[in-house]
Amino acid sequence: MSKNRKAAIQFFQKNRARFIEEFVDIIAIPSISTESEHKNDMQRCADWLAQKLDDLGMDNASVYPTSGEPIVYGESLTAGRDAPTVLIYGHYDVQPVDPVELWDSDPFSADIRGDNLYARGATDMKGQLMASLFALEAIKENGGLPVNVKFLFEGEEEIGSPSLDGFIADHRELLTCDLVLNPDTGMLAPDLPTITYALRGLVYFELRIYGPEHDLHSGMFGGVVNNPAQVLCELVAGMHDEQGKITLPGFYNNVRSIDDGERRELARLPLDEAFYLKQSGVPSLWGESEFSPVERVGARPTLEVNGLLSGFTGEGSKTVLPSSAMAKISCRLVPDQEPEEVHQQMLAYLSANAPNTVRYELELISVGSTAISDRESTGVKAMSEALNTVWGKRPVFRREGGTIPVVAMFKDYLDVESVNTGFSLPDDNLHAPNEKIHLPTWERGIEAIIHFFYNL
């Protein structure tokens, strides 16, 4: 271990108490992006971060206004042209605290109980964001930064990042980098360091079926007027075959297959059939039998009904033939599927299968692109070695079933891949009452980020 690297680790250990105090300071700001009454708190949190970057000696620490919440930027390019440039992403907004009565302590007054620090934003993601800043402070104070760094902290991740897409598009030159560090994911267990190298995309629809001009008496019109609720059910049921495969025409044409090496890596994850049965409480699993549960969740596309609405659903009986029916439908996509392509496939399915006794409308509500990082890239290797150094074991590589839109934005606008890691745990109550972060894991994470930058 080099002299500077060792000194940086020791600096972090000596300053642990101060770092936790600063962590508590930013947690105390109720930066809830979805509640308008916290608009001033959002600005206050952005200003706090910009001041922190300035205190760290970063250049151009600035708060950029947007049509929504502010974006914080800063940089240090002192390592020179030959050194890699890393863009560090984070978000400072947090979820609402409701139902507040289920919290065991004040959500914005950090409470340390045992090895855990409880507060809103502790793990998602102020804790992860601050881990990066503390790691960089330790490095900078002990020989200087060996790489160039840029920072991009947004305040709208919890509401879908509506301002971020335009900001990145308009500031490509400012944000130019070689890779992104995104510490907004997590670990499967305290002793299982994890790198998330793939994220599924999303396409979300609202399908509406219209029949008669108004609700009808089912006794007078049943049998001669096609029921929109039944038509919707039949259409939705036909979107899968008996083996669980999706029947939209051409849906699997561009699905990237997984090779034997990737399957072996995924098999290392403790996400077997028993895990999903325990987590879900269902009597048995469902889906494509030729793929393991963890492959179905991360490496295969899906189509799910998120909600259904039609007719009379109140107490008692009302013999109505409804005039309309609606379904919310989402598809999780994998590389190399494109949202608009799946949109057209859904339209083709409806055109071929919807009867002429009704009319339909399909609204595209939202989309998110897929993202996948090369497991042999310089950044992923540097993080893998860092995690191995701190935990003493090779990290597992995970495909995340969900979507993180910012990762795709960085790929689309900056043409760079992201190193997605993080140190939150499955029981950290993400978005729920009593959100927490496991401090020993968080501290190991800071050390891992220190090693990551030296490895680069």
PENOR-V907028 format. One record per residue. N is the residue number from 1. RES is the residue in one small letter. SS is DSSP state (A for helix, B for strand, O for the rest). BURIAL is I if it has 24 or more other C-alpha atoms within 12 Angstrom, else O. Layout:
N,RES,SS,BURIAL
N,RES,SS,BURIAL
//
This chain:
1,m,O,O
2,s,O,O
3,k,A,O
4,n,A,O
5,r,A,I
6,k,A,O
7,a,A,I
8,a,A,I
9,i,A,I
10,q,A,O
11,f,A,I
12,f,A,I
13,q,A,O
14,k,A,O
15,n,O,O
16,r,A,I
17,a,A,O
18,r,A,O
19,f,A,I
20,i,A,I
21,e,A,O
22,e,A,I
23,f,A,I
24,v,A,I
25,d,A,I
26,i,A,I
27,i,A,I
28,a,O,I
29,i,O,I
30,p,O,I
31,s,O,I
32,i,B,I
33,s,O,I
34,t,O,I
35,e,O,O
36,s,A,O
37,e,A,O
38,h,A,O
39,k,A,O
40,n,A,O
41,d,A,I
42,m,A,I
43,q,A,I
44,r,A,I
45,c,A,I
46,a,A,I
47,d,A,I
48,w,A,I
49,l,A,I
50,a,A,I
51,q,A,O
52,k,A,I
53,l,A,I
54,d,A,I
55,d,A,O
56,l,O,I
57,g,O,I
58,m,O,I
59,d,B,O
60,n,B,I
61,a,B,I
62,s,B,I
63,v,B,I
64,y,B,I
65,p,O,O
66,t,O,O
67,s,O,O
68,g,O,I
69,e,O,I
70,p,O,I
71,i,B,I
72,v,B,I
73,y,B,I
74,g,B,I
75,e,B,I
76,s,B,I
77,l,O,I
78,t,O,O
79,a,O,O
80,g,O,O
81,r,O,O
82,d,O,O
83,a,O,O
84,p,O,I
85,t,B,I
86,v,B,I
87,l,B,I
88,i,B,I
89,y,B,I
90,g,B,I
91,h,B,I
92,y,O,I
93,d,O,I
94,v,B,I
95,q,O,I
96,p,O,I
97,v,O,I
98,d,O,O
99,p,O,O
100,v,A,O
101,e,A,O
102,l,A,O
103,w,O,O
104,d,O,O
105,s,O,O
106,d,O,I
107,p,O,I
108,f,O,I
109,s,O,I
110,a,O,I
111,d,B,I
112,i,B,I
113,r,B,O
114,g,O,O
115,d,O,O
116,n,B,I
117,l,B,I
118,y,B,I
119,a,O,I
120,r,O,I
121,g,O,I
122,a,O,I
123,t,O,I
124,d,O,I
125,m,O,I
126,k,A,I
127,g,A,I
128,q,A,I
129,l,A,I
130,m,A,I
131,a,A,I
132,s,A,I
133,l,A,I
134,f,A,I
135,a,A,I
136,l,A,I
137,e,A,I
138,a,A,I
139,i,A,I
140,k,A,I
141,e,O,O
142,n,O,I
143,g,O,O
144,g,O,I
145,l,O,I
146,p,O,I
147,v,O,I
148,n,B,I
149,v,B,I
150,k,B,I
151,f,B,I
152,l,B,I
153,f,B,I
154,e,B,I
155,g,O,I
156,e,O,I
157,e,A,I
158,e,A,I
159,i,A,O
160,g,O,I
161,s,O,I
162,p,O,I
163,s,O,I
164,l,A,I
165,d,A,I
166,g,A,O
167,f,A,I
168,i,A,I
169,a,A,O
170,d,A,O
171,h,O,O
172,r,A,O
173,e,A,O
174,l,A,O
175,l,A,I
176,t,O,I
177,c,O,I
178,d,O,I
179,l,B,I
180,v,B,I
181,l,B,I
182,n,B,I
183,p,O,I
184,d,O,I
185,t,O,I
186,g,B,I
187,m,O,I
188,l,O,I
189,a,B,O
190,p,O,I
191,d,O,I
192,l,B,I
193,p,O,I
194,t,B,I
195,i,B,I
196,t,B,I
197,y,B,I
198,a,B,I
199,l,B,I
200,r,O,I
201,g,B,I
202,l,B,I
203,v,B,I
204,y,B,I
205,f,B,I
206,e,B,I
207,l,B,I
208,r,B,I
209,i,B,I
210,y,B,I
211,g,O,I
212,p,O,I
213,e,O,O
214,h,O,O
215,d,O,I
216,l,B,I
217,h,B,O
218,s,A,O
219,g,A,O
220,m,A,O
221,f,A,O
222,g,B,O
223,g,O,O
224,v,O,O
225,v,B,I
226,n,O,I
227,n,O,I
228,p,A,I
229,a,A,I
230,q,A,I
231,v,A,I
232,l,A,I
233,c,A,I
234,e,A,O
235,l,A,I
236,v,A,I
237,a,A,O
238,g,O,I
239,m,O,I
240,h,B,I
241,d,O,O
242,e,O,O
243,q,O,O
244,g,O,O
245,k,O,I
246,i,B,I
247,t,O,I
248,l,O,I
249,p,O,I
250,g,O,O
251,f,O,I
252,y,O,I
253,n,O,O
254,n,O,O
255,v,O,I
256,r,O,O
257,s,O,O
258,i,O,O
259,d,O,O
260,d,A,O
261,g,A,O
262,e,A,I
263,r,A,I
264,r,A,O
265,e,A,I
266,l,A,I
267,a,A,O
268,r,O,O
269,l,O,I
270,p,O,O
271,l,O,I
272,d,O,O
273,e,A,I
274,a,A,O
275,f,A,O
276,y,A,O
277,l,A,O
278,k,A,O
279,q,A,O
280,s,A,O
281,g,O,O
282,v,O,O
283,p,O,O
284,s,O,O
285,l,O,I
286,w,O,O
287,g,O,I
288,e,O,O
289,s,O,O
290,e,O,O
291,f,O,I
292,s,O,I
293,p,A,I
294,v,A,I
295,e,A,I
296,r,A,I
297,v,A,I
298,g,A,I
299,a,O,I
300,r,O,I
301,p,O,I
302,t,B,I
303,l,B,I
304,e,B,I
305,v,B,I
306,n,B,O
307,g,B,O
308,l,B,I
309,l,B,I
310,s,B,I
311,g,O,I
312,f,O,O
313,t,O,O
314,g,O,O
315,e,O,O
316,g,O,O
317,s,O,O
318,k,O,O
319,t,O,O
320,v,B,I
321,l,B,I
322,p,O,I
323,s,O,I
324,s,B,I
325,a,B,I
326,m,B,I
327,a,B,I
328,k,B,I
329,i,B,I
330,s,B,I
331,c,B,I
332,r,B,I
333,l,B,I
334,v,O,I
335,p,O,I
336,d,O,I
337,q,O,I
338,e,O,I
339,p,A,I
340,e,A,I
341,e,A,I
342,v,A,I
343,h,A,I
344,q,A,O
345,q,A,I
346,m,A,I
347,l,A,I
348,a,A,O
349,y,A,I
350,l,A,I
351,s,A,O
352,a,A,O
353,n,A,I
354,a,O,I
355,p,O,O
356,n,O,O
357,t,O,O
358,v,O,I
359,r,B,I
360,y,B,I
361,e,B,O
362,l,B,I
363,e,B,O
364,l,B,I
365,i,B,O
366,s,B,I
367,v,B,I
368,g,B,I
369,s,O,I
370,t,O,I
371,a,B,I
372,i,B,I
373,s,O,I
374,d,O,O
375,r,O,I
376,e,O,O
377,s,O,O
378,t,A,I
379,g,A,I
380,v,A,I
381,k,A,I
382,a,A,I
383,m,A,I
384,s,A,I
385,e,A,I
386,a,A,I
387,l,A,I
388,n,A,I
389,t,A,I
390,v,A,I
391,w,A,I
392,g,O,O
393,k,O,O
394,r,O,O
395,p,O,I
396,v,B,I
397,f,B,I
398,r,B,I
399,r,B,I
400,e,B,I
401,g,O,I
402,g,O,I
403,t,O,I
404,i,O,I
405,p,A,I
406,v,A,I
407,v,A,I
408,a,A,I
409,m,A,I
410,f,A,I
411,k,A,I
412,d,A,O
413,y,A,I
414,l,A,I
415,d,O,O
416,v,O,I
417,e,O,I
418,s,B,I
419,v,B,I
420,n,B,I
421,t,B,I
422,g,O,I
423,f,O,I
424,s,B,I
425,l,O,I
426,p,O,I
427,d,O,I
428,d,O,I
429,n,O,I
430,l,O,I
431,h,O,I
432,a,O,I
433,p,O,I
434,n,O,I
435,e,O,I
436,k,B,I
437,i,B,I
438,h,B,I
439,l,A,I
440,p,A,I
441,t,A,I
442,w,A,I
443,e,A,I
444,r,A,I
445,g,A,I
446,i,A,I
447,e,A,I
448,a,A,I
449,i,A,I
450,i,A,I
451,h,A,I
452,f,A,I
453,f,A,I
454,y,A,I
455,n,A,I
456,l,O,I
//
